[in-house]
Amino acid sequence: MGKKKKQAADQMVVQNAAKTLFANIRFASVDNPIRTLVMTSSVPNEGKSTVSVNLATAIAGSGKRVLLVETDMRRRTLADMLGVHTRGGLYAVLSEQASLRSTITTTSYGFDFLDTEPHIPSPADILASKRFAALVDQLSREYDFVIFDTPPVGTFVDAAVLSTLVDATALVVRENFTRRDEVANAYEQLNKAGANVIGVVMNHCATETSEYYYAYYNKEGKRVKKHDAAPSEPAPMPGKRGARSHAANTPSDTF
C-alpha cells in the first residue's frame, strides 16, 4: 500500500472510530440523552485532546451544533491543534470582560470552539464557581452537544470538579502506555466525586486498516473483531500493559 493510500486508510479508520464513539455515547443513556461531556485521562499524553477534536468533528458531521471547550487552563493545546486564534476565552467571559458570543470561534472542522486564557490562577476554584456552573447550563441550552477537554485526573482535580456539572464523563486510556493502578485511581477519583463515568475510550490501538474494523474487549478481556462482538457489550476497565481488570462494568470504545 502506497504512502498516500495508507494515510487515507488511516484517516478513514479515525473518522469511523469517532462516529462509532459518538453512537455509543448517544446510546449510553437513551432516557436521559447526554449533551455535555467531560473528556479526561489518567495521565498526560494519552491523546484525550485528539479524541475530543475527532469526536466533535464526527458530531458536527451528523448535523448537530457542537461546542468544544478548552478547560485545561494549565496546558492549552486545542487552539494550536485547530489552528485558530481567539480574542479572550473562558476567564474573560466569566469575569464579564467579554461576551460569550465574541469569544467563540467557528472552526474549519464544522464545530465551534471556546478557548481559555493562559496562566489563569486557581483553575479548580474557577470550575467550582457558581458563574462557571451557570455558563455550563447556558451552553447546554445553546448547543446540541458540548465537550469539555480537561487536564488528566491523576495530575489535577479539575476533571473531577467539572464532572459534577455535566451529563457524563469519558476516560481516555492509551493502550500499552497507562499503568493499571493509574487508570484505577483515576476512575476511583471520578467515582468519589460523583461523576457519571459512561466508559473508557481506548486510544492508540492497533487496527487492521485493510478491513476497516475496530477491536472490542469481551468479558474475558480478550480482543475480538468488531463483527464478532456486540458494540453494546460491556467491557472491563483497562489494566496494565494490555491486561484488563474487571473492577468496573463500563463500556469501552476503540479509537
BELJO-V220496 format. One record per residue. N is the residue number from 1. RES is the residue in one letter. PSI is psi in whole degrees, -180 to 180 (999 if undefined). Layout:
n=N res=RES psi=PSI
n=N res=RES psi=PSI
This chain:
n=1 res=M psi=129
n=2 res=G psi=166
n=3 res=K psi=-45
n=4 res=K psi=-40
n=5 res=K psi=-40
n=6 res=K psi=-41
n=7 res=Q psi=-41
n=8 res=A psi=-40
n=9 res=A psi=-42
n=10 res=D psi=-41
n=11 res=Q psi=-37
n=12 res=M psi=-38
n=13 res=V psi=-45
n=14 res=V psi=-46
n=15 res=Q psi=-45
n=16 res=N psi=-36
n=17 res=A psi=-41
n=18 res=A psi=-40
n=19 res=K psi=-40
n=20 res=T psi=-41
n=21 res=L psi=-45
n=22 res=F psi=-42
n=23 res=A psi=-42
n=24 res=N psi=-37
n=25 res=I psi=-41
n=26 res=R psi=-38
n=27 res=F psi=1
n=28 res=A psi=-27
n=29 res=S psi=88
n=30 res=V psi=-42
n=31 res=D psi=-33
n=32 res=N psi=85
n=33 res=P psi=138
n=34 res=I psi=124
n=35 res=R psi=-24
n=36 res=T psi=131
n=37 res=L psi=133
n=38 res=V psi=129
n=39 res=M psi=123
n=40 res=T psi=-178
n=41 res=S psi=175
n=42 res=S psi=-46
n=43 res=V psi=168
n=44 res=P psi=162
n=45 res=N psi=30
n=46 res=E psi=-6
n=47 res=G psi=24
n=48 res=K psi=-36
n=49 res=S psi=-40
n=50 res=T psi=-42
n=51 res=V psi=-41
n=52 res=S psi=-45
n=53 res=V psi=-46
n=54 res=N psi=-34
n=55 res=L psi=-46
n=56 res=A psi=-39
n=57 res=T psi=-43
n=58 res=A psi=-42
n=59 res=I psi=-44
n=60 res=A psi=-36
n=61 res=G psi=-20
n=62 res=S psi=0
n=63 res=G psi=5
n=64 res=K psi=152
n=65 res=R psi=121
n=66 res=V psi=140
n=67 res=L psi=127
n=68 res=L psi=125
n=69 res=V psi=125
n=70 res=E psi=109
n=71 res=T psi=15
n=72 res=D psi=90
n=73 res=M psi=-1
n=74 res=R psi=-31
n=75 res=R psi=77
n=76 res=R psi=131
n=77 res=T psi=-23
n=78 res=L psi=-41
n=79 res=A psi=-47
n=80 res=D psi=-39
n=81 res=M psi=-38
n=82 res=L psi=-15
n=83 res=G psi=37
n=84 res=V psi=156
n=85 res=H psi=125
n=86 res=T psi=160
n=87 res=R psi=105
n=88 res=G psi=178
n=89 res=G psi=-146
n=90 res=L psi=-48
n=91 res=Y psi=-39
n=92 res=A psi=-38
n=93 res=V psi=-47
n=94 res=L psi=-32
n=95 res=S psi=5
n=96 res=E psi=30
n=97 res=Q psi=-17
n=98 res=A psi=154
n=99 res=S psi=157
n=100 res=L psi=-45
n=101 res=R psi=-35
n=102 res=S psi=-18
n=103 res=T psi=-12
n=104 res=I psi=133
n=105 res=T psi=138
n=106 res=T psi=127
n=107 res=T psi=169
n=108 res=S psi=-8
n=109 res=Y psi=-4
n=110 res=G psi=-1
n=111 res=F psi=163
n=112 res=D psi=157
n=113 res=F psi=134
n=114 res=L psi=115
n=115 res=D psi=178
n=116 res=T psi=151
n=117 res=E psi=155
n=118 res=P psi=158
n=119 res=H psi=39
n=120 res=I psi=127
n=121 res=P psi=144
n=122 res=S psi=60
n=123 res=P psi=-40
n=124 res=A psi=-37
n=125 res=D psi=-36
n=126 res=I psi=-44
n=127 res=L psi=-26
n=128 res=A psi=0
n=129 res=S psi=159
n=130 res=K psi=-33
n=131 res=R psi=-39
n=132 res=F psi=-39
n=133 res=A psi=-40
n=134 res=A psi=-36
n=135 res=L psi=-43
n=136 res=V psi=-43
n=137 res=D psi=-42
n=138 res=Q psi=-45
n=139 res=L psi=-37
n=140 res=S psi=-23
n=141 res=R psi=-25
n=142 res=E psi=-20
n=143 res=Y psi=155
n=144 res=D psi=-31
n=145 res=F psi=134
n=146 res=V psi=126
n=147 res=I psi=127
n=148 res=F psi=115
n=149 res=D psi=116
n=150 res=T psi=168
n=151 res=P psi=163
n=152 res=P psi=144
n=153 res=V psi=-37
n=154 res=G psi=-8
n=155 res=T psi=-44
n=156 res=F psi=164
n=157 res=V psi=0
n=158 res=D psi=-48
n=159 res=A psi=-41
n=160 res=A psi=-39
n=161 res=V psi=-49
n=162 res=L psi=-29
n=163 res=S psi=-23
n=164 res=T psi=-10
n=165 res=L psi=-9
n=166 res=V psi=172
n=167 res=D psi=-35
n=168 res=A psi=164
n=169 res=T psi=137
n=170 res=A psi=138
n=171 res=L psi=115
n=172 res=V psi=129
n=173 res=V psi=123
n=174 res=R psi=124
n=175 res=E psi=140
n=176 res=N psi=31
n=177 res=F psi=-49
n=178 res=T psi=136
n=179 res=R psi=154
n=180 res=R psi=-43
n=181 res=D psi=-31
n=182 res=E psi=-42
n=183 res=V psi=-45
n=184 res=A psi=-42
n=185 res=N psi=-39
n=186 res=A psi=-45
n=187 res=Y psi=-41
n=188 res=E psi=-40
n=189 res=Q psi=-43
n=190 res=L psi=-40
n=191 res=N psi=-42
n=192 res=K psi=-31
n=193 res=A psi=-13
n=194 res=G psi=19
n=195 res=A psi=147
n=196 res=N psi=84
n=197 res=V psi=107
n=198 res=I psi=-12
n=199 res=G psi=-176
n=200 res=V psi=136
n=201 res=V psi=113
n=202 res=M psi=125
n=203 res=N psi=156
n=204 res=H psi=39
n=205 res=C psi=149
n=206 res=A psi=137
n=207 res=T psi=157
n=208 res=E psi=95
n=209 res=T psi=-22
n=210 res=S psi=-25
n=211 res=E psi=-8
n=212 res=Y psi=56
n=213 res=Y psi=167
n=214 res=Y psi=156
n=215 res=A psi=147
n=216 res=Y psi=167
n=217 res=Y psi=127
n=218 res=N psi=-175
n=219 res=K psi=-23
n=220 res=E psi=1
n=221 res=G psi=14
n=222 res=K psi=144
n=223 res=R psi=128
n=224 res=V psi=157
n=225 res=K psi=156
n=226 res=K psi=-42
n=227 res=H psi=-5
n=228 res=D psi=-3
n=229 res=A psi=140
n=230 res=A psi=131
n=231 res=P psi=-28
n=232 res=S psi=-1
n=233 res=E psi=129
n=234 res=P psi=141
n=235 res=A psi=147
n=236 res=P psi=164
n=237 res=M psi=144
n=238 res=P psi=147
n=239 res=G psi=-165
n=240 res=K psi=137
n=241 res=R psi=48
n=242 res=G psi=-15
n=243 res=A psi=154
n=244 res=R psi=135
n=245 res=S psi=149
n=246 res=H psi=30
n=247 res=A psi=-26
n=248 res=A psi=143
n=249 res=N psi=60
n=250 res=T psi=140
n=251 res=P psi=151
n=252 res=S psi=153
n=253 res=D psi=154
n=254 res=T psi=135
n=255 res=F psi=999
